[in-house]
Amino acid sequence: MKNNLFKLYILSFFLLTDFISFAQPGQDQPGGGLEGDDPPPAPINGKLILLAIAAVLFAFYTLKNKRREAL
């Protein structure tokens, strides 16, 4: 019971730290707000098909190993 509670605390700490560490600064910057001199966003759809194929192959590999262990 204590081990599961500890794992829950660690998981919630890492999830909440992610929001805090990547927060953008507020309006106290001189000359602008959040929509100032941001660089253009990088495209993410270049390798999505390869990532999806890798995910499906990994899922089949994992299922195959789980079925082998069950026998």
Biopython code that builds the backbone (N, CA, C, O; Angstrom):
import numpy as np
from Bio.PDB.StructureBuilder import StructureBuilder

atoms = [
    (1, "MET", "N", (0.818, -1.189, 0.000)),
    (1, "MET", "CA", (0.000, 0.000, 0.000)),
    (1, "MET", "C", (0.866, 1.258, 0.000)),
    (1, "MET", "O", (0.609, 2.193, -0.759)),
    (2, "LYS", "N", (1.908, 1.282, 0.864)),
    (2, "LYS", "CA", (2.768, 2.456, 0.913)),
    (2, "LYS", "C", (3.544, 2.629, -0.381)),
    (2, "LYS", "O", (3.783, 3.753, -0.824)),
    (3, "ASN", "N", (3.938, 1.511, -0.987)),
    (3, "ASN", "CA", (4.699, 1.576, -2.230)),
    (3, "ASN", "C", (3.850, 2.173, -3.352)),
    (3, "ASN", "O", (4.348, 2.981, -4.135)),
    (4, "ASN", "N", (2.574, 1.786, -3.438)),
    (4, "ASN", "CA", (1.696, 2.329, -4.468)),
    (4, "ASN", "C", (1.430, 3.805, -4.243)),
    (4, "ASN", "O", (1.350, 4.573, -5.202)),
    (5, "LEU", "N", (1.291, 4.210, -2.996)),
    (5, "LEU", "CA", (1.073, 5.618, -2.680)),
    (5, "LEU", "C", (2.307, 6.442, -3.026)),
    (5, "LEU", "O", (2.191, 7.553, -3.544)),
    (6, "PHE", "N", (3.475, 5.903, -2.742)),
    (6, "PHE", "CA", (4.721, 6.581, -3.097)),
    (6, "PHE", "C", (4.837, 6.753, -4.614)),
    (6, "PHE", "O", (5.240, 7.816, -5.087)),
    (7, "LYS", "N", (4.490, 5.727, -5.368)),
    (7, "LYS", "CA", (4.525, 5.816, -6.826)),
    (7, "LYS", "C", (3.545, 6.868, -7.341)),
    (7, "LYS", "O", (3.845, 7.582, -8.298)),
    (8, "LEU", "N", (2.382, 6.964, -6.712)),
    (8, "LEU", "CA", (1.408, 7.979, -7.097)),
    (8, "LEU", "C", (1.943, 9.379, -6.822)),
    (8, "LEU", "O", (1.758, 10.283, -7.637)),
    (9, "TYR", "N", (2.599, 9.564, -5.692)),
    (9, "TYR", "CA", (3.193, 10.866, -5.378)),
    (9, "TYR", "C", (4.272, 11.241, -6.389)),
    (9, "TYR", "O", (4.328, 12.383, -6.845)),
    (10, "ILE", "N", (5.113, 10.298, -6.733)),
    (10, "ILE", "CA", (6.187, 10.571, -7.696)),
    (10, "ILE", "C", (5.597, 10.904, -9.065)),
    (10, "ILE", "O", (6.048, 11.846, -9.718)),
    (11, "LEU", "N", (4.602, 10.149, -9.504)),
    (11, "LEU", "CA", (3.968, 10.407, -10.794)),
    (11, "LEU", "C", (3.324, 11.781, -10.822)),
    (11, "LEU", "O", (3.496, 12.520, -11.791)),
    (12, "SER", "N", (2.592, 12.136, -9.786)),
    (12, "SER", "CA", (1.944, 13.452, -9.755)),
    (12, "SER", "C", (2.983, 14.564, -9.686)),
    (12, "SER", "O", (2.778, 15.627, -10.271)),
    (13, "PHE", "N", (4.087, 14.345, -8.988)),
    (13, "PHE", "CA", (5.146, 15.355, -8.942)),
    (13, "PHE", "C", (5.702, 15.620, -10.332)),
    (13, "PHE", "O", (5.854, 16.777, -10.726)),
    (14, "PHE", "N", (6.007, 14.567, -11.079)),
    (14, "PHE", "CA", (6.577, 14.762, -12.409)),
    (14, "PHE", "C", (5.564, 15.376, -13.381)),
    (14, "PHE", "O", (5.938, 16.185, -14.230)),
    (15, "LEU", "N", (4.304, 15.004, -13.267)),
    (15, "LEU", "CA", (3.296, 15.584, -14.147)),
    (15, "LEU", "C", (3.080, 17.067, -13.850)),
    (15, "LEU", "O", (2.933, 17.865, -14.775)),
    (16, "LEU", "N", (3.059, 17.437, -12.592)),
    (16, "LEU", "CA", (2.844, 18.834, -12.237)),
    (16, "LEU", "C", (4.093, 19.676, -12.463)),
    (16, "LEU", "O", (3.975, 20.865, -12.761)),
    (17, "THR", "N", (5.264, 19.111, -12.333)),
    (17, "THR", "CA", (6.500, 19.843, -12.595)),
    (17, "THR", "C", (6.600, 20.207, -14.066)),
    (17, "THR", "O", (7.157, 21.250, -14.408)),
    (18, "ASP", "N", (6.077, 19.376, -14.928)),
    (18, "ASP", "CA", (6.113, 19.644, -16.362)),
    (18, "ASP", "C", (5.378, 20.939, -16.696)),
    (18, "ASP", "O", (5.856, 21.724, -17.514)),
    (19, "PHE", "N", (4.229, 21.170, -16.079)),
    (19, "PHE", "CA", (3.474, 22.393, -16.345)),
    (19, "PHE", "C", (4.219, 23.627, -15.844)),
    (19, "PHE", "O", (4.198, 24.671, -16.496)),
    (20, "ILE", "N", (4.859, 23.517, -14.719)),
    (20, "ILE", "CA", (5.543, 24.665, -14.129)),
    (20, "ILE", "C", (6.817, 25.000, -14.896)),
    (20, "ILE", "O", (7.101, 26.175, -15.130)),
    (21, "SER", "N", (7.573, 24.009, -15.284)),
    (21, "SER", "CA", (8.877, 24.268, -15.887)),
    (21, "SER", "C", (8.784, 24.813, -17.315)),
    (21, "SER", "O", (9.736, 25.434, -17.787)),
    (22, "PHE", "N", (7.681, 24.602, -18.006)),
    (22, "PHE", "CA", (7.558, 25.095, -19.367)),
    (22, "PHE", "C", (6.587, 26.261, -19.487)),
    (22, "PHE", "O", (6.144, 26.582, -20.591)),
    (23, "ALA", "N", (6.253, 26.892, -18.389)),
    (23, "ALA", "CA", (5.342, 28.027, -18.425)),
    (23, "ALA", "C", (6.032, 29.232, -19.061)),
    (23, "ALA", "O", (7.228, 29.446, -18.861)),
    (24, "GLN", "N", (5.282, 30.009, -19.820)),
    (24, "GLN", "CA", (5.824, 31.202, -20.448)),
    (24, "GLN", "C", (5.686, 32.383, -19.499)),
    (24, "GLN", "O", (4.783, 32.410, -18.662)),
    (25, "PRO", "N", (6.578, 33.360, -19.628)),
    (25, "PRO", "CA", (6.486, 34.525, -18.746)),
    (25, "PRO", "C", (5.239, 35.357, -19.045)),
    (25, "PRO", "O", (4.663, 35.261, -20.129)),
    (26, "GLY", "N", (4.837, 36.158, -18.091)),
    (26, "GLY", "CA", (3.620, 36.948, -18.226)),
    (26, "GLY", "C", (3.816, 38.244, -18.984)),
    (26, "GLY", "O", (4.689, 38.340, -19.846)),
    (27, "GLN", "N", (3.002, 39.245, -18.665)),
    (27, "GLN", "CA", (2.988, 40.517, -19.375)),
    (27, "GLN", "C", (4.043, 41.495, -18.879)),
    (27, "GLN", "O", (4.096, 42.619, -19.380)),
    (28, "ASP", "N", (4.872, 41.127, -17.934)),
    (28, "ASP", "CA", (5.836, 42.073, -17.392)),
    (28, "ASP", "C", (7.085, 42.240, -18.253)),
    (28, "ASP", "O", (8.057, 42.846, -17.803)),
    (29, "GLN", "N", (7.081, 41.724, -19.468)),
    (29, "GLN", "CA", (8.188, 41.955, -20.395)),
    (29, "GLN", "C", (7.985, 43.296, -21.089)),
    (29, "GLN", "O", (6.867, 43.613, -21.497)),
    (30, "PRO", "N", (9.028, 44.078, -21.229)),
    (30, "PRO", "CA", (8.855, 45.362, -21.919)),
    (30, "PRO", "C", (8.625, 45.180, -23.420)),
    (30, "PRO", "O", (9.370, 44.472, -24.098)),
    (31, "GLY", "N", (7.595, 45.824, -23.912)),
    (31, "GLY", "CA", (7.365, 45.834, -25.347)),
    (31, "GLY", "C", (6.543, 44.688, -25.888)),
    (31, "GLY", "O", (6.510, 44.506, -27.105)),
    (32, "GLY", "N", (5.891, 43.919, -25.076)),
    (32, "GLY", "CA", (5.079, 42.863, -25.657)),
    (32, "GLY", "C", (4.622, 41.832, -24.668)),
    (32, "GLY", "O", (4.994, 41.841, -23.495)),
    (33, "GLY", "N", (3.807, 40.949, -25.174)),
    (33, "GLY", "CA", (3.260, 39.900, -24.331)),
    (33, "GLY", "C", (3.690, 38.543, -24.825)),
    (33, "GLY", "O", (4.852, 38.335, -25.173)),
    (34, "LEU", "N", (2.769, 37.639, -24.856)),
    (34, "LEU", "CA", (3.082, 36.275, -25.249)),
    (34, "LEU", "C", (3.180, 36.094, -26.758)),
    (34, "LEU", "O", (3.749, 35.103, -27.217)),
    (35, "GLU", "N", (2.645, 37.015, -27.532)),
    (35, "GLU", "CA", (2.663, 36.875, -28.980)),
    (35, "GLU", "C", (3.675, 37.817, -29.615)),
    (35, "GLU", "O", (3.399, 38.423, -30.650)),
    (36, "GLY", "N", (4.823, 37.940, -29.010)),
    (36, "GLY", "CA", (5.847, 38.860, -29.473)),
    (36, "GLY", "C", (6.726, 38.252, -30.548)),
    (36, "GLY", "O", (6.266, 37.972, -31.655)),
    (37, "ASP", "N", (7.984, 38.052, -30.221)),
    (37, "ASP", "CA", (8.985, 37.604, -31.185)),
    (37, "ASP", "C", (9.208, 36.100, -31.116)),
    (37, "ASP", "O", (10.349, 35.650, -31.005)),
    (38, "ASP", "N", (8.152, 35.330, -31.179)),
    (38, "ASP", "CA", (8.302, 33.884, -31.151)),
    (38, "ASP", "C", (8.772, 33.386, -32.513)),
    (38, "ASP", "O", (8.337, 33.905, -33.542)),
    (39, "PRO", "N", (9.658, 32.382, -32.535)),
    (39, "PRO", "CA", (10.058, 31.801, -33.819)),
    (39, "PRO", "C", (8.901, 31.012, -34.420)),
    (39, "PRO", "O", (8.000, 30.592, -33.695)),
    (40, "PRO", "N", (8.914, 30.807, -35.728)),
    (40, "PRO", "CA", (7.825, 30.036, -36.344)),
    (40, "PRO", "C", (7.847, 28.592, -35.834)),
    (40, "PRO", "O", (8.918, 28.044, -35.576)),
    (41, "PRO", "N", (6.684, 27.983, -35.690)),
    (41, "PRO", "CA", (6.643, 26.612, -35.172)),
    (41, "PRO", "C", (7.238, 25.614, -36.165)),
    (41, "PRO", "O", (7.162, 25.803, -37.379)),
    (42, "ALA", "N", (7.817, 24.572, -35.635)),
    (42, "ALA", "CA", (8.411, 23.525, -36.468)),
    (42, "ALA", "C", (7.323, 22.545, -36.898)),
    (42, "ALA", "O", (6.451, 22.213, -36.095)),
    (43, "PRO", "N", (7.351, 22.075, -38.146)),
    (43, "PRO", "CA", (6.355, 21.096, -38.578)),
    (43, "PRO", "C", (6.606, 19.744, -37.907)),
    (43, "PRO", "O", (7.752, 19.316, -37.764)),
    (44, "ILE", "N", (5.531, 19.081, -37.500)),
    (44, "ILE", "CA", (5.684, 17.798, -36.822)),
    (44, "ILE", "C", (5.148, 16.643, -37.657)),
    (44, "ILE", "O", (5.228, 15.491, -37.230)),
    (45, "ASN", "N", (4.612, 16.922, -38.823)),
    (45, "ASN", "CA", (3.972, 15.857, -39.581)),
    (45, "ASN", "C", (4.903, 15.183, -40.586)),
    (45, "ASN", "O", (4.439, 14.400, -41.414)),
    (46, "GLY", "N", (6.184, 15.462, -40.534)),
    (46, "GLY", "CA", (7.115, 14.887, -41.496)),
    (46, "GLY", "C", (7.338, 13.400, -41.316)),
    (46, "GLY", "O", (7.430, 12.670, -42.303)),
    (47, "LYS", "N", (7.426, 12.940, -40.104)),
    (47, "LYS", "CA", (7.753, 11.540, -39.833)),
    (47, "LYS", "C", (6.654, 10.817, -39.058)),
    (47, "LYS", "O", (6.924, 9.794, -38.428)),
    (48, "LEU", "N", (5.434, 11.321, -39.090)),
    (48, "LEU", "CA", (4.362, 10.701, -38.316)),
    (48, "LEU", "C", (4.014, 9.301, -38.806)),
    (48, "LEU", "O", (3.669, 8.435, -38.003)),
    (49, "ILE", "N", (4.098, 9.070, -40.107)),
    (49, "ILE", "CA", (3.780, 7.742, -40.639)),
    (49, "ILE", "C", (4.804, 6.723, -40.153)),
    (49, "ILE", "O", (4.444, 5.606, -39.783)),
    (50, "LEU", "N", (6.085, 7.107, -40.155)),
    (50, "LEU", "CA", (7.116, 6.190, -39.651)),
    (50, "LEU", "C", (6.931, 5.925, -38.161)),
    (50, "LEU", "O", (7.139, 4.803, -37.699)),
    (51, "LEU", "N", (6.543, 6.946, -37.411)),
    (51, "LEU", "CA", (6.295, 6.770, -35.994)),
    (51, "LEU", "C", (5.107, 5.843, -35.749)),
    (51, "LEU", "O", (5.148, 5.020, -34.835)),
    (52, "ALA", "N", (4.055, 5.962, -36.549)),
    (52, "ALA", "CA", (2.889, 5.096, -36.409)),
    (52, "ALA", "C", (3.241, 3.650, -36.750)),
    (52, "ALA", "O", (2.787, 2.728, -36.071)),
    (53, "ILE", "N", (4.037, 3.442, -37.784)),
    (53, "ILE", "CA", (4.459, 2.088, -38.153)),
    (53, "ILE", "C", (5.303, 1.473, -37.044)),
    (53, "ILE", "O", (5.135, 0.301, -36.708)),
    (54, "ALA", "N", (6.205, 2.260, -36.480)),
    (54, "ALA", "CA", (7.034, 1.766, -35.387)),
    (54, "ALA", "C", (6.176, 1.413, -34.167)),
    (54, "ALA", "O", (6.453, 0.430, -33.479)),
    (55, "ALA", "N", (5.143, 2.205, -33.900)),
    (55, "ALA", "CA", (4.262, 1.927, -32.762)),
    (55, "ALA", "C", (3.483, 0.635, -32.975)),
    (55, "ALA", "O", (3.332, -0.151, -32.040)),
    (56, "VAL", "N", (2.991, 0.405, -34.179)),
    (56, "VAL", "CA", (2.246, -0.821, -34.460)),
    (56, "VAL", "C", (3.164, -2.041, -34.369)),
    (56, "VAL", "O", (2.773, -3.072, -33.821)),
    (57, "LEU", "N", (4.369, -1.929, -34.899)),
    (57, "LEU", "CA", (5.309, -3.047, -34.817)),
    (57, "LEU", "C", (5.685, -3.344, -33.363)),
    (57, "LEU", "O", (5.796, -4.508, -32.978)),
    (58, "PHE", "N", (5.877, -2.312, -32.565)),
    (58, "PHE", "CA", (6.200, -2.507, -31.162)),
    (58, "PHE", "C", (5.030, -3.163, -30.420)),
    (58, "PHE", "O", (5.243, -4.010, -29.553)),
    (59, "ALA", "N", (3.811, -2.776, -30.755)),
    (59, "ALA", "CA", (2.633, -3.371, -30.115)),
    (59, "ALA", "C", (2.529, -4.853, -30.458)),
    (59, "ALA", "O", (2.265, -5.668, -29.574)),
    (60, "PHE", "N", (2.730, -5.218, -31.717)),
    (60, "PHE", "CA", (2.694, -6.628, -32.101)),
    (60, "PHE", "C", (3.809, -7.419, -31.418)),
    (60, "PHE", "O", (3.583, -8.543, -30.968)),
    (61, "TYR", "N", (4.994, -6.850, -31.338)),
    (61, "TYR", "CA", (6.119, -7.505, -30.681)),
    (61, "TYR", "C", (5.819, -7.756, -29.205)),
    (61, "TYR", "O", (6.107, -8.832, -28.679)),
    (62, "THR", "N", (5.239, -6.755, -28.543)),
    (62, "THR", "CA", (4.915, -6.894, -27.128)),
    (62, "THR", "C", (3.828, -7.937, -26.913)),
    (62, "THR", "O", (3.927, -8.755, -25.999)),
    (63, "LEU", "N", (2.796, -7.917, -27.741)),
    (63, "LEU", "CA", (1.731, -8.912, -27.614)),
    (63, "LEU", "C", (2.242, -10.325, -27.871)),
    (63, "LEU", "O", (1.835, -11.271, -27.196)),
    (64, "LYS", "N", (3.122, -10.462, -28.833)),
    (64, "LYS", "CA", (3.679, -11.771, -29.151)),
    (64, "LYS", "C", (4.482, -12.313, -27.966)),
    (64, "LYS", "O", (4.391, -13.497, -27.640)),
    (65, "ASN", "N", (5.257, -11.455, -27.334)),
    (65, "ASN", "CA", (6.041, -11.889, -26.166)),
    (65, "ASN", "C", (5.153, -12.208, -24.976)),
    (65, "ASN", "O", (5.445, -13.143, -24.230)),
    (66, "LYS", "N", (4.074, -11.455, -24.777)),
    (66, "LYS", "CA", (3.147, -11.730, -23.677)),
    (66, "LYS", "C", (2.441, -13.069, -23.875)),
    (66, "LYS", "O", (2.258, -13.822, -22.919)),
    (67, "ARG", "N", (2.048, -13.365, -25.098)),
    (67, "ARG", "CA", (1.386, -14.652, -25.367)),
    (67, "ARG", "C", (2.362, -15.809, -25.181)),
    (67, "ARG", "O", (1.973, -16.880, -24.716)),
    (68, "ARG", "N", (3.618, -15.602, -25.540)),
    (68, "ARG", "CA", (4.627, -16.649, -25.375)),
    (68, "ARG", "C", (4.864, -16.929, -23.898)),
    (68, "ARG", "O", (5.056, -18.083, -23.513)),
    (69, "GLU", "N", (4.854, -15.890, -23.060)),
    (69, "GLU", "CA", (5.055, -16.066, -21.627)),
    (69, "GLU", "C", (3.849, -16.756, -20.990)),
    (69, "GLU", "O", (3.999, -17.487, -20.012)),
    (70, "ALA", "N", (2.660, -16.527, -21.538)),
    (70, "ALA", "CA", (1.448, -17.126, -20.962)),
    (70, "ALA", "C", (1.398, -18.643, -21.206)),
    (70, "ALA", "O", (0.762, -19.366, -20.439)),
    (71, "LEU", "N", (2.046, -19.120, -22.242)),
    (71, "LEU", "CA", (2.003, -20.554, -22.552)),
    (71, "LEU", "C", (2.939, -21.334, -21.716)),
    (71, "LEU", "O", (3.021, -22.554, -21.855)),
]
sb = StructureBuilder()
sb.init_structure("model")
sb.init_model(0)
sb.init_chain("A")
sb.init_seg("    ")
for serial, (resi, resn, name, xyz) in enumerate(atoms, 1):
    if name == "N":
        sb.init_residue(resn, " ", resi, " ")
    sb.init_atom(name, np.array(xyz, "f"), 0.0, 1.0, " ", f" {name:<3s}", serial, name[0])
structure = sb.get_structure()
